[in-house]
Amino acid sequence: MIDQLPLLAEAGGVPAPAIGIGMFLSLMALLGITWLISGNHQRHKDEQHSRTDGDH
């Protein structure tokens, strides 16, 4: 999919800034999917329990 965008720009059917924006959005979507799958955005269970336990 992403490799088709430069071909559209060379053919002259789509303006170059639109190709750049399309590439940027595609890469950001892939980065977001990777971030969600990796699990780094989730809190660790140990950290969460230590905050809620108090002085026990």
PQR file of N, CA, C, O and H, with PARSE charges and radii, in Angstrom:
ATOM      1  N   MET A   1       0.822  -1.190   0.000 -0.4000 1.5000
ATOM      2  CA  MET A   1       0.000   0.000   0.000 -0.0000 2.0000
ATOM      3  C   MET A   1       0.868   1.256   0.000  0.5500 1.7000
ATOM      4  O   MET A   1       0.664   2.157  -0.813 -0.5500 1.4000
ATOM      5  N   ILE A   2       1.818   1.310   0.898 -0.4000 1.5000
ATOM      6  CA  ILE A   2       2.647   2.507   1.015 -0.0000 2.0000
ATOM      7  C   ILE A   2       3.528   2.684  -0.225  0.5500 1.7000
ATOM      8  O   ILE A   2       3.812   3.811  -0.629 -0.5500 1.4000
ATOM      9  H   ILE A   2       1.984   0.578   1.558  0.4000 1.0000
ATOM     10  N   ASP A   3       3.955   1.588  -0.819 -0.4000 1.5000
ATOM     11  CA  ASP A   3       4.819   1.698  -1.991 -0.0000 2.0000
ATOM     12  C   ASP A   3       4.062   2.206  -3.219  0.5500 1.7000
ATOM     13  O   ASP A   3       4.690   2.602  -4.201 -0.5500 1.4000
ATOM     14  H   ASP A   3       3.725   0.672  -0.490  0.4000 1.0000
ATOM     15  N   GLN A   4       2.744   2.204  -3.184 -0.4000 1.5000
ATOM     16  CA  GLN A   4       1.956   2.725  -4.297 -0.0000 2.0000
ATOM     17  C   GLN A   4       1.933   4.259  -4.314  0.5500 1.7000
ATOM     18  O   GLN A   4       1.744   4.855  -5.375 -0.5500 1.4000
ATOM     19  H   GLN A   4       2.234   1.882  -2.386  0.4000 1.0000
ATOM     20  N   LEU A   5       2.121   4.899  -3.173 -0.4000 1.5000
ATOM     21  CA  LEU A   5       2.033   6.363  -3.103 -0.0000 2.0000
ATOM     22  C   LEU A   5       3.102   7.075  -3.935  0.5500 1.7000
ATOM     23  O   LEU A   5       2.766   8.009  -4.662 -0.5500 1.4000
ATOM     24  H   LEU A   5       2.275   4.415  -2.311  0.4000 1.0000
ATOM     25  N   PRO A   6       4.373   6.673  -3.859 -0.5600 1.5000
ATOM     26  CA  PRO A   6       5.353   7.340  -4.732  0.2800 2.0000
ATOM     27  C   PRO A   6       5.067   7.129  -6.224  0.5500 1.7000
ATOM     28  O   PRO A   6       5.366   7.999  -7.042 -0.5500 1.4000
ATOM     29  N   LEU A   7       4.498   5.995  -6.570 -0.4000 1.5000
ATOM     30  CA  LEU A   7       4.153   5.754  -7.975 -0.0000 2.0000
ATOM     31  C   LEU A   7       3.065   6.710  -8.441  0.5500 1.7000
ATOM     32  O   LEU A   7       3.079   7.157  -9.588 -0.5500 1.4000
ATOM     33  H   LEU A   7       4.255   5.288  -5.905  0.4000 1.0000
ATOM     34  N   LEU A   8       2.119   7.025  -7.554 -0.4000 1.5000
ATOM     35  CA  LEU A   8       1.086   7.997  -7.907 -0.0000 2.0000
ATOM     36  C   LEU A   8       1.689   9.385  -8.106  0.5500 1.7000
ATOM     37  O   LEU A   8       1.269  10.130  -8.992 -0.5500 1.4000
ATOM     38  H   LEU A   8       2.108   6.662  -6.623  0.4000 1.0000
ATOM     39  N   ALA A   9       2.670   9.725  -7.284 -0.4000 1.5000
ATOM     40  CA  ALA A   9       3.305  11.037  -7.404 -0.0000 2.0000
ATOM     41  C   ALA A   9       4.069  11.148  -8.719  0.5500 1.7000
ATOM     42  O   ALA A   9       4.046  12.200  -9.358 -0.5500 1.4000
ATOM     43  H   ALA A   9       3.011   9.120  -6.565  0.4000 1.0000
ATOM     44  N   GLU A  10       4.745  10.075  -9.130 -0.4000 1.5000
ATOM     45  CA  GLU A  10       5.498  10.100 -10.381 -0.0000 2.0000
ATOM     46  C   GLU A  10       4.569  10.198 -11.583  0.5500 1.7000
ATOM     47  O   GLU A  10       4.905  10.844 -12.576 -0.5500 1.4000
ATOM     48  H   GLU A  10       4.763   9.221  -8.611  0.4000 1.0000
ATOM     49  N   ALA A  11       3.433   9.578 -11.505 -0.4000 1.5000
ATOM     50  CA  ALA A  11       2.485   9.609 -12.611 -0.0000 2.0000
ATOM     51  C   ALA A  11       1.839  10.985 -12.752  0.5500 1.7000
ATOM     52  O   ALA A  11       1.297  11.308 -13.809 -0.5500 1.4000
ATOM     53  H   ALA A  11       3.160   9.053 -10.698  0.4000 1.0000
ATOM     54  N   GLY A  12       1.892  11.787 -11.706 -0.4000 1.5000
ATOM     55  CA  GLY A  12       1.339  13.127 -11.767 -0.0000 2.0000
ATOM     56  C   GLY A  12      -0.142  13.194 -11.445  0.5500 1.7000
ATOM     57  O   GLY A  12      -0.758  14.249 -11.597 -0.5500 1.4000
ATOM     58  H   GLY A  12       2.332  11.523 -10.848  0.4000 1.0000
ATOM     59  N   GLY A  13      -0.717  12.102 -11.009 -0.4000 1.5000
ATOM     60  CA  GLY A  13      -2.132  12.092 -10.700 -0.0000 2.0000
ATOM     61  C   GLY A  13      -2.470  12.734  -9.370  0.5500 1.7000
ATOM     62  O   GLY A  13      -3.591  13.200  -9.167 -0.5500 1.4000
ATOM     63  H   GLY A  13      -0.217  11.245 -10.885  0.4000 1.0000
ATOM     64  N   VAL A  14      -1.505  12.759  -8.462 -0.4000 1.5000
ATOM     65  CA  VAL A  14      -1.743  13.280  -7.120 -0.0000 2.0000
ATOM     66  C   VAL A  14      -0.622  14.261  -6.793  0.5500 1.7000
ATOM     67  O   VAL A  14       0.538  13.974  -7.088 -0.5500 1.4000
ATOM     68  H   VAL A  14      -0.594  12.380  -8.627  0.4000 1.0000
ATOM     69  N   PRO A  15      -0.932  15.414  -6.192 -0.5600 1.5000
ATOM     70  CA  PRO A  15       0.123  16.367  -5.846  0.2800 2.0000
ATOM     71  C   PRO A  15       1.086  15.802  -4.798  0.5500 1.7000
ATOM     72  O   PRO A  15       0.703  14.989  -3.958 -0.5500 1.4000
ATOM     73  N   ALA A  16       2.334  16.247  -4.866 -0.4000 1.5000
ATOM     74  CA  ALA A  16       3.372  15.737  -3.974 -0.0000 2.0000
ATOM     75  C   ALA A  16       3.054  15.957  -2.494  0.5500 1.7000
ATOM     76  O   ALA A  16       3.308  15.049  -1.703 -0.5500 1.4000
ATOM     77  H   ALA A  16       2.645  16.908  -5.549  0.4000 1.0000
ATOM     78  N   PRO A  17       2.511  17.114  -2.065 -0.5600 1.5000
ATOM     79  CA  PRO A  17       2.203  17.261  -0.633  0.2800 2.0000
ATOM     80  C   PRO A  17       1.176  16.239  -0.142  0.5500 1.7000
ATOM     81  O   PRO A  17       1.246  15.798   1.006 -0.5500 1.4000
ATOM     82  N   ALA A  18       0.235  15.863  -0.986 -0.4000 1.5000
ATOM     83  CA  ALA A  18      -0.747  14.850  -0.588 -0.0000 2.0000
ATOM     84  C   ALA A  18      -0.072  13.496  -0.387  0.5500 1.7000
ATOM     85  O   ALA A  18      -0.457  12.730   0.496 -0.5500 1.4000
ATOM     86  H   ALA A  18       0.178  16.221  -1.918  0.4000 1.0000
ATOM     87  N   ILE A  19       0.938  13.205  -1.210 -0.4000 1.5000
ATOM     88  CA  ILE A  19       1.677  11.952  -1.061 -0.0000 2.0000
ATOM     89  C   ILE A  19       2.443  11.957   0.257  0.5500 1.7000
ATOM     90  O   ILE A  19       2.459  10.958   0.976 -0.5500 1.4000
ATOM     91  H   ILE A  19       1.251  13.827  -1.927  0.4000 1.0000
ATOM     92  N   GLY A  20       3.075  13.080   0.570 -0.4000 1.5000
ATOM     93  CA  GLY A  20       3.822  13.186   1.828 -0.0000 2.0000
ATOM     94  C   GLY A  20       2.916  13.032   3.036  0.5500 1.7000
ATOM     95  O   GLY A  20       3.263  12.348   3.998 -0.5500 1.4000
ATOM     96  H   GLY A  20       3.062  13.892  -0.013  0.4000 1.0000
ATOM     97  N   ILE A  21       1.767  13.662   2.986 -0.4000 1.5000
ATOM     98  CA  ILE A  21       0.815  13.553   4.099 -0.0000 2.0000
ATOM     99  C   ILE A  21       0.290  12.122   4.205  0.5500 1.7000
ATOM    100  O   ILE A  21       0.133  11.597   5.308 -0.5500 1.4000
ATOM    101  H   ILE A  21       1.485  14.218   2.205  0.4000 1.0000
ATOM    102  N   GLY A  22       0.025  11.503   3.079 -0.4000 1.5000
ATOM    103  CA  GLY A  22      -0.436  10.111   3.083 -0.0000 2.0000
ATOM    104  C   GLY A  22       0.598   9.157   3.650  0.5500 1.7000
ATOM    105  O   GLY A  22       0.260   8.251   4.412 -0.5500 1.4000
ATOM    106  H   GLY A  22       0.153  11.930   2.183  0.4000 1.0000
ATOM    107  N   MET A  23       1.861   9.357   3.280 -0.4000 1.5000
ATOM    108  CA  MET A  23       2.944   8.531   3.822 -0.0000 2.0000
ATOM    109  C   MET A  23       3.064   8.735   5.325  0.5500 1.7000
ATOM    110  O   MET A  23       3.220   7.775   6.078 -0.5500 1.4000
ATOM    111  H   MET A  23       2.135  10.093   2.661  0.4000 1.0000
ATOM    112  N   PHE A  24       2.990   9.998   5.760 -0.4000 1.5000
ATOM    113  CA  PHE A  24       3.104  10.310   7.183 -0.0000 2.0000
ATOM    114  C   PHE A  24       1.974   9.652   7.965  0.5500 1.7000
ATOM    115  O   PHE A  24       2.219   9.046   9.008 -0.5500 1.4000
ATOM    116  H   PHE A  24       2.863  10.779   5.148  0.4000 1.0000
ATOM    117  N   LEU A  25       0.752   9.761   7.484 -0.4000 1.5000
ATOM    118  CA  LEU A  25      -0.383   9.167   8.188 -0.0000 2.0000
ATOM    119  C   LEU A  25      -0.292   7.638   8.217  0.5500 1.7000
ATOM    120  O   LEU A  25      -0.652   7.010   9.213 -0.5500 1.4000
ATOM    121  H   LEU A  25       0.553  10.253   6.637  0.4000 1.0000
ATOM    122  N   SER A  26       0.181   7.056   7.147 -0.4000 1.5000
ATOM    123  CA  SER A  26       0.334   5.602   7.116 -0.0000 2.0000
ATOM    124  C   SER A  26       1.367   5.140   8.131  0.5500 1.7000
ATOM    125  O   SER A  26       1.146   4.165   8.850 -0.5500 1.4000
ATOM    126  H   SER A  26       0.473   7.566   6.338  0.4000 1.0000
ATOM    127  N   LEU A  27       2.489   5.835   8.190 -0.4000 1.5000
ATOM    128  CA  LEU A  27       3.530   5.457   9.140 -0.0000 2.0000
ATOM    129  C   LEU A  27       3.092   5.697  10.583  0.5500 1.7000
ATOM    130  O   LEU A  27       3.419   4.910  11.470 -0.5500 1.4000
ATOM    131  H   LEU A  27       2.668   6.627   7.606  0.4000 1.0000
ATOM    132  N   MET A  28       2.356   6.777  10.820 -0.4000 1.5000
ATOM    133  CA  MET A  28       1.864   7.035  12.178 -0.0000 2.0000
ATOM    134  C   MET A  28       0.833   5.980  12.591  0.5500 1.7000
ATOM    135  O   MET A  28       0.779   5.593  13.759 -0.5500 1.4000
ATOM    136  H   MET A  28       2.090   7.417  10.099  0.4000 1.0000
ATOM    137  N   ALA A  29       0.028   5.519  11.655 -0.4000 1.5000
ATOM    138  CA  ALA A  29      -0.927   4.454  11.966 -0.0000 2.0000
ATOM    139  C   ALA A  29      -0.193   3.165  12.324  0.5500 1.7000
ATOM    140  O   ALA A  29      -0.571   2.475  13.271 -0.5500 1.4000
ATOM    141  H   ALA A  29       0.072   5.833  10.707  0.4000 1.0000
ATOM    142  N   LEU A  30       0.852   2.844  11.571 -0.4000 1.5000
ATOM    143  CA  LEU A  30       1.644   1.655  11.893 -0.0000 2.0000
ATOM    144  C   LEU A  30       2.313   1.791  13.256  0.5500 1.7000
ATOM    145  O   LEU A  30       2.376   0.825  14.017 -0.5500 1.4000
ATOM    146  H   LEU A  30       1.159   3.405  10.802  0.4000 1.0000
ATOM    147  N   LEU A  31       2.810   2.985  13.564 -0.4000 1.5000
ATOM    148  CA  LEU A  31       3.418   3.218  14.873 -0.0000 2.0000
ATOM    149  C   LEU A  31       2.389   3.063  15.987  0.5500 1.7000
ATOM    150  O   LEU A  31       2.688   2.477  17.027 -0.5500 1.4000
ATOM    151  H   LEU A  31       2.758   3.769  12.946  0.4000 1.0000
ATOM    152  N   GLY A  32       1.190   3.577  15.782 -0.4000 1.5000
ATOM    153  CA  GLY A  32       0.136   3.446  16.785 -0.0000 2.0000
ATOM    154  C   GLY A  32      -0.260   2.002  17.022  0.5500 1.7000
ATOM    155  O   GLY A  32      -0.466   1.588  18.162 -0.5500 1.4000
ATOM    156  H   GLY A  32       0.947   4.053  14.937  0.4000 1.0000
ATOM    157  N   ILE A  33      -0.366   1.239  15.951 -0.4000 1.5000
ATOM    158  CA  ILE A  33      -0.703  -0.180  16.085 -0.0000 2.0000
ATOM    159  C   ILE A  33       0.400  -0.909  16.844  0.5500 1.7000
ATOM    160  O   ILE A  33       0.121  -1.738  17.710 -0.5500 1.4000
ATOM    161  H   ILE A  33      -0.199   1.576  15.024  0.4000 1.0000
ATOM    162  N   THR A  34       1.644  -0.601  16.519 -0.4000 1.5000
ATOM    163  CA  THR A  34       2.771  -1.226  17.209 -0.0000 2.0000
ATOM    164  C   THR A  34       2.766  -0.876  18.682  0.5500 1.7000
ATOM    165  O   THR A  34       3.034  -1.735  19.523 -0.5500 1.4000
ATOM    166  H   THR A  34       1.870   0.072  15.815  0.4000 1.0000
ATOM    167  N   TRP A  35       2.463   0.378  19.012 -0.4000 1.5000
ATOM    168  CA  TRP A  35       2.440   0.823  20.403 -0.0000 2.0000
ATOM    169  C   TRP A  35       1.328   0.108  21.179  0.5500 1.7000
ATOM    170  O   TRP A  35       1.524  -0.293  22.326 -0.5500 1.4000
ATOM    171  H   TRP A  35       2.245   1.075  18.329  0.4000 1.0000
ATOM    172  N   LEU A  36       0.171  -0.047  20.551 -0.4000 1.5000
ATOM    173  CA  LEU A  36      -0.933  -0.723  21.222 -0.0000 2.0000
ATOM    174  C   LEU A  36      -0.652  -2.204  21.443  0.5500 1.7000
ATOM    175  O   LEU A  36      -1.012  -2.759  22.481 -0.5500 1.4000
ATOM    176  H   LEU A  36       0.012   0.279  19.619  0.4000 1.0000
ATOM    177  N   ILE A  37      -0.016  -2.839  20.480 -0.4000 1.5000
ATOM    178  CA  ILE A  37       0.267  -4.266  20.586 -0.0000 2.0000
ATOM    179  C   ILE A  37       1.396  -4.540  21.578  0.5500 1.7000
ATOM    180  O   ILE A  37       1.407  -5.587  22.226 -0.5500 1.4000
ATOM    181  H   ILE A  37       0.276  -2.388  19.636  0.4000 1.0000
ATOM    182  N   SER A  38       2.339  -3.617  21.703 -0.4000 1.5000
ATOM    183  CA  SER A  38       3.510  -3.868  22.541 -0.0000 2.0000
ATOM    184  C   SER A  38       3.169  -3.945  24.022  0.5500 1.7000
ATOM    185  O   SER A  38       3.853  -4.649  24.765 -0.5500 1.4000
ATOM    186  H   SER A  38       2.330  -2.766  21.177  0.4000 1.0000
ATOM    187  N   GLY A  39       2.137  -3.247  24.475 -0.4000 1.5000
ATOM    188  CA  GLY A  39       1.745  -3.299  25.870 -0.0000 2.0000
ATOM    189  C   GLY A  39       2.495  -2.336  26.764  0.5500 1.7000
ATOM    190  O   GLY A  39       2.291  -2.353  27.977 -0.5500 1.4000
ATOM    191  H   GLY A  39       1.581  -2.675  23.871  0.4000 1.0000
ATOM    192  N   ASN A  40       3.359  -1.496  26.209 -0.4000 1.5000
ATOM    193  CA  ASN A  40       4.104  -0.544  27.031 -0.0000 2.0000
ATOM    194  C   ASN A  40       3.218   0.546  27.598  0.5500 1.7000
ATOM    195  O   ASN A  40       3.604   1.215  28.557 -0.5500 1.4000
ATOM    196  H   ASN A  40       3.524  -1.482  25.223  0.4000 1.0000
ATOM    197  N   HIS A  41       2.048   0.739  27.030 -0.4000 1.5000
ATOM    198  CA  HIS A  41       1.149   1.772  27.518 -0.0000 2.0000
ATOM    199  C   HIS A  41       0.356   1.308  28.735  0.5500 1.7000
ATOM    200  O   HIS A  41      -0.332   2.112  29.364 -0.5500 1.4000
ATOM    201  H   HIS A  41       1.735   0.195  26.251  0.4000 1.0000
ATOM    202  N   GLN A  42       0.442   0.020  29.076 -0.4000 1.5000
ATOM    203  CA  GLN A  42      -0.304  -0.505  30.215 -0.0000 2.0000
ATOM    204  C   GLN A  42       0.537  -0.394  31.482  0.5500 1.7000
ATOM    205  O   GLN A  42       1.760  -0.530  31.446 -0.5500 1.4000
ATOM    206  H   GLN A  42       1.001  -0.633  28.565  0.4000 1.0000
ATOM    207  N   ARG A  43      -0.133  -0.146  32.590 -0.4000 1.5000
ATOM    208  CA  ARG A  43       0.562  -0.097  33.872 -0.0000 2.0000
ATOM    209  C   ARG A  43       0.889  -1.515  34.321  0.5500 1.7000
ATOM    210  O   ARG A  43       0.140  -2.458  34.065 -0.5500 1.4000
ATOM    211  H   ARG A  43      -1.126  -0.036  32.619  0.4000 1.0000
ATOM    212  N   HIS A  44       2.013  -1.635  34.989 -0.4000 1.5000
ATOM    213  CA  HIS A  44       2.381  -2.944  35.522 -0.0000 2.0000
ATOM    214  C   HIS A  44       1.508  -3.248  36.738  0.5500 1.7000
ATOM    215  O   HIS A  44       1.120  -2.334  37.466 -0.5500 1.4000
ATOM    216  H   HIS A  44       2.621  -0.869  35.196  0.4000 1.0000
ATOM    217  N   LYS A  45       1.204  -4.502  36.959 -0.4000 1.5000
ATOM    218  CA  LYS A  45       0.336  -4.878  38.072 -0.0000 2.0000
ATOM    219  C   LYS A  45       0.993  -4.559  39.414  0.5500 1.7000
ATOM    220  O   LYS A  45       0.305  -4.162  40.355 -0.5500 1.4000
ATOM    221  H   LYS A  45       1.519  -5.245  36.367  0.4000 1.0000
ATOM    222  N   ASP A  46       2.311  -4.726  39.518 -0.4000 1.5000
ATOM    223  CA  ASP A  46       3.006  -4.443  40.770 -0.0000 2.0000
ATOM    224  C   ASP A  46       2.904  -2.969  41.138  0.5500 1.7000
ATOM    225  O   ASP A  46       2.674  -2.636  42.301 -0.5500 1.4000
ATOM    226  H   ASP A  46       2.870  -5.049  38.754  0.4000 1.0000
ATOM    227  N   GLU A  47       3.069  -2.098  40.175 -0.4000 1.5000
ATOM    228  CA  GLU A  47       2.980  -0.665  40.440 -0.0000 2.0000
ATOM    229  C   GLU A  47       1.580  -0.279  40.874  0.5500 1.7000
ATOM    230  O   GLU A  47       1.413   0.561  41.758 -0.5500 1.4000
ATOM    231  H   GLU A  47       3.255  -2.368  39.231  0.4000 1.0000
ATOM    232  N   GLN A  48       0.577  -0.880  40.265 -0.4000 1.5000
ATOM    233  CA  GLN A  48      -0.802  -0.540  40.569 -0.0000 2.0000
ATOM    234  C   GLN A  48      -1.170  -1.002  41.984  0.5500 1.7000
ATOM    235  O   GLN A  48      -1.869  -0.280  42.695 -0.5500 1.4000
ATOM    236  H   GLN A  48       0.713  -1.562  39.547  0.4000 1.0000
ATOM    237  N   HIS A  49      -0.720  -2.177  42.404 -0.4000 1.5000
ATOM    238  CA  HIS A  49      -1.043  -2.671  43.737 -0.0000 2.0000
ATOM    239  C   HIS A  49      -0.304  -1.872  44.806  0.5500 1.7000
ATOM    240  O   HIS A  49      -0.869  -1.614  45.869 -0.5500 1.4000
ATOM    241  H   HIS A  49      -0.152  -2.763  41.827  0.4000 1.0000
ATOM    242  N   SER A  50       0.915  -1.484  44.560 -0.4000 1.5000
ATOM    243  CA  SER A  50       1.658  -0.741  45.568 -0.0000 2.0000
ATOM    244  C   SER A  50       1.052   0.636  45.820  0.5500 1.7000
ATOM    245  O   SER A  50       1.186   1.180  46.916 -0.5500 1.4000
ATOM    246  H   SER A  50       1.374  -1.694  43.697  0.4000 1.0000
ATOM    247  N   ARG A  51       0.394   1.197  44.823 -0.4000 1.5000
ATOM    248  CA  ARG A  51      -0.245   2.502  45.001 -0.0000 2.0000
ATOM    249  C   ARG A  51      -1.549   2.380  45.784  0.5500 1.7000
ATOM    250  O   ARG A  51      -1.892   3.278  46.553 -0.5500 1.4000
ATOM    251  H   ARG A  51       0.286   0.755  43.933  0.4000 1.0000
ATOM    252  N   THR A  52      -2.277   1.281  45.598 -0.4000 1.5000
ATOM    253  CA  THR A  52      -3.579   1.154  46.240 -0.0000 2.0000
ATOM    254  C   THR A  52      -3.502   0.498  47.604  0.5500 1.7000
ATOM    255  O   THR A  52      -4.447   0.611  48.386 -0.5500 1.4000
ATOM    256  H   THR A  52      -1.998   0.551  44.973  0.4000 1.0000
ATOM    257  N   ASP A  53      -2.417  -0.178  47.914 -0.4000 1.5000
ATOM    258  CA  ASP A  53      -2.322  -0.885  49.189 -0.0000 2.0000
ATOM    259  C   ASP A  53      -2.114   0.041  50.382  0.5500 1.7000
ATOM    260  O   ASP A  53      -2.526  -0.295  51.492 -0.5500 1.4000
ATOM    261  H   ASP A  53      -1.650  -0.270  47.279  0.4000 1.0000
ATOM    262  N   GLY A  54      -1.507   1.157  50.188 -0.4000 1.5000
ATOM    263  CA  GLY A  54      -1.267   2.084  51.282 -0.0000 2.0000
ATOM    264  C   GLY A  54      -0.123   1.613  52.158  0.5500 1.7000
ATOM    265  O   GLY A  54       0.965   1.333  51.654 -0.5500 1.4000
ATOM    266  H   GLY A  54      -1.172   1.430  49.287  0.4000 1.0000
ATOM    267  N   ASP A  55      -0.353   1.517  53.482 -0.4000 1.5000
ATOM    268  CA  ASP A  55       0.706   1.148  54.428 -0.0000 2.0000
ATOM    269  C   ASP A  55       0.660  -0.318  54.827  0.5500 1.7000
ATOM    270  O   ASP A  55       1.287  -0.692  55.817 -0.5500 1.4000
ATOM    271  H   ASP A  55      -1.237   1.744  53.891  0.4000 1.0000
ATOM    272  N   HIS A  56      -0.038  -1.139  54.115 -0.4000 1.5000
ATOM    273  CA  HIS A  56      -0.177  -2.547  54.507 -0.0000 2.0000
ATOM    274  C   HIS A  56       1.114  -3.279  54.332  0.5500 1.7000
ATOM    275  O   HIS A  56       1.189  -4.475  54.611 -0.5500 1.4000
ATOM    276  H   HIS A  56      -0.548  -0.835  53.310  0.4000 1.0000
TER
END
